[in-house]
Amino acid sequence: MEGSEQDQLKREARHMTQDSTGTQTETITLGGGCFWCTEAVFVQVRGILDVESGYSNGHVSKPSYEQVCTGTTGHNEVVKLVYDPAQISLLAILEIFFVIHDPTTLNRQGNDSGTQYRSGIYTTTAAQQQVAEDMVADLNRQKLFGKPVVTEVVPLSNYSAAEDYHQDFFEKNPNQGYCMAVAGPKVAKFRKTFSQYAKN
């Protein structure tokens, strides 16, 4: 086996881990606008074992929220999902992802604009990369959104967790204005559209 192939396999093995119960897990990171909203949905999805808001795929090491908001760090607001592929497939996760945000608007979700709000799928294995690329190509082929899907599909890089106050933001602040206007409706849409994947 070539050295580069061995390195690739080692990298992928690091992202396929077992939790304390021995469950085989995988990690995928998604950017779909403000991470408060994306996190609010995915904490409700059966088979998602952990959700963490963070920043990825920029050029600054461990940026602050204020830095990311300037749009100059290259980072995206993302959620890192640890999931059990025996309970939910990556395909199902991505189906939910494409329904709860608009993947056709470049660097924008609703009133939130800037590169930190871009639609993105950040992969940790070659298999994930292929599934995501195929799904974007299929959505564009079927023209399901009426406009081209602009979601970037690239390997995860330069990830760091967001500040503590961003974690579980919707759960802690359900009556905050933005949560009521944007996050709440996204959660309701998920539970209506994907009831089979919703946690009880």
PAFILO-287744 format. One line per field, with one value per residue (C-alpha): residue in three letters; z, x, y. Coordinates in steps of 0.05 Angstrom, whole numbers. Each point is the difference from the previous one (the first is absolute). Last residue first. Example, Ala and Ser with C-alpha at 12.3 -4.5 7.8 and 13.67 -1.06 7.14 Angstrom:
2
r	(SER|ALA)
z	(143|13)
x	(273|-27)
y	(-21|-69)
This chain:
200
r	(ASN|LYS|ALA|TYR|GLN|SER|PHE|THR|LYS|ARG|PHE|LYS|ALA|VAL|LYS|PRO|GLY|ALA|VAL|ALA|MET|CYS|TYR|GLY|GLN|ASN|PRO|ASN|LYS|GLU|PHE|PHE|ASP|GLN|HIS|TYR|ASP|GLU|ALA|ALA|SER|TYR|ASN|SER|LEU|PRO|VAL|VAL|GLU|THR|VAL|VAL|PRO|LYS|GLY|PHE|LEU|LYS|GLN|ARG|ASN|LEU|ASP|ALA|VAL|MET|ASP|GLU|ALA|VAL|GLN|GLN|GLN|ALA|ALA|THR|THR|THR|TYR|ILE|GLY|SER|ARG|TYR|GLN|THR|GLY|SER|ASP|ASN|GLY|GLN|ARG|ASN|LEU|THR|THR|PRO|ASP|HIS|ILE|VAL|PHE|PHE|ILE|GLU|LEU|ILE|ALA|LEU|LEU|SER|ILE|GLN|ALA|PRO|ASP|TYR|VAL|LEU|LYS|VAL|VAL|GLU|ASN|HIS|GLY|THR|THR|GLY|THR|CYS|VAL|GLN|GLU|TYR|SER|PRO|LYS|SER|VAL|HIS|GLY|ASN|SER|TYR|GLY|SER|GLU|VAL|ASP|LEU|ILE|GLY|ARG|VAL|GLN|VAL|PHE|VAL|ALA|GLU|THR|CYS|TRP|PHE|CYS|GLY|GLY|GLY|LEU|THR|ILE|THR|GLU|THR|GLN|THR|GLY|THR|SER|ASP|GLN|THR|MET|HIS|ARG|ALA|GLU|ARG|LYS|LEU|GLN|ASP|GLN|GLU|SER|GLY|GLU|MET)
z	(431|-46|-70|-59|-20|11|-58|-33|60|51|-47|-17|74|14|-57|25|69|-26|-41|34|70|3|-29|53|61|28|-9|34|34|-50|-58|23|13|-7|-20|72|4|-55|-67|-9|-48|-70|-44|-56|-18|-70|-54|-26|-14|-4|-61|-21|-67|-3|-7|66|-26|-64|-8|-26|53|56|-29|-4|72|22|-39|31|70|-8|-31|55|53|-30|-4|74|47|-40|5|-32|-13|-11|13|63|19|-72|15|4|53|-21|-29|-6|-40|-27|-67|2|-31|60|37|69|37|-60|-23|69|11|-65|21|65|-38|-49|57|26|67|54|-20|-26|72|-3|25|-31|-4|-10|-42|-4|-58|4|-53|55|-32|6|58|37|4|40|49|9|19|-46|19|-52|-58|-72|-5|-11|66|58|55|28|29|-9|31|-7|-64|-10|10|-20|51|14|-76|-4|53|-24|-69|29|50|-53|-42|-73|-23|13|14|32|-4|52|3|56|16|66|52|58|18|-71|-57|-54|-74|-10|20|-47|-59|13|6|-65|-36|27|-24|-69|-2|19|-57|18)
x	(-783|60|-19|22|-69|-29|41|-44|-40|56|49|-48|-13|75|10|-59|32|69|-22|-51|-2|75|15|-44|25|-58|33|65|32|-25|13|72|19|73|9|14|58|40|3|40|59|8|60|-21|-58|5|-40|-71|-23|-75|-18|-63|-22|-70|-69|11|-13|39|4|71|17|-26|37|66|-8|-15|58|48|-26|4|69|28|-29|35|66|-4|-3|-48|-19|-68|-11|-53|31|-17|72|10|-47|-75|-52|-67|-23|60|57|69|-28|-74|-20|9|-60|-4|-42|-14|71|25|-56|18|73|-13|-41|58|49|-41|-35|-3|57|38|4|14|49|-21|44|-42|26|10|49|71|35|28|-22|-75|-2|-46|56|43|-56|-15|73|50|36|56|-17|-3|-72|-31|-36|-35|-40|-66|1|-51|7|-34|-39|-37|-70|0|-22|71|3|-54|23|73|-18|-37|53|54|-24|1|2|70|8|53|-1|26|-7|-17|8|-36|45|-40|52|-1|37|37|-1|32|70|-8|-9|67|34|-31|23|71|2|-24|55|52|-19|-26)
y	(227|11|19|-42|-28|70|26|52|23|-5|33|57|13|2|49|42|6|18|60|47|-29|-13|69|34|-39|-41|-68|23|-60|-52|47|14|-73|23|73|22|-49|33|-35|-64|1|-29|15|-47|-45|-29|36|2|72|10|43|-39|28|32|-31|-36|-70|11|-76|4|52|-44|-60|38|23|-71|-30|50|-16|-76|5|45|-45|-60|39|12|61|44|73|14|74|53|68|40|19|24|58|13|-16|29|-67|-45|30|-15|-25|-14|-67|-45|31|-32|-52|-45|-9|-19|-50|-36|5|-37|-52|-12|-5|-58|-2|-54|-47|61|26|74|53|66|62|62|57|75|7|26|41|45|66|-7|49|-48|-52|49|16|-74|-10|-35|-64|3|46|-25|-24|-68|-5|34|-33|-24|-70|-55|-69|-67|11|-65|30|73|53|27|8|53|49|-9|26|60|22|-13|59|-21|-71|-24|-74|-44|-77|-48|-76|-48|-74|-15|-32|26|53|26|-32|38|11|68|-23|-60|48|34|-68|-23|63|-8|-72|23|54|-52|-46|-69)
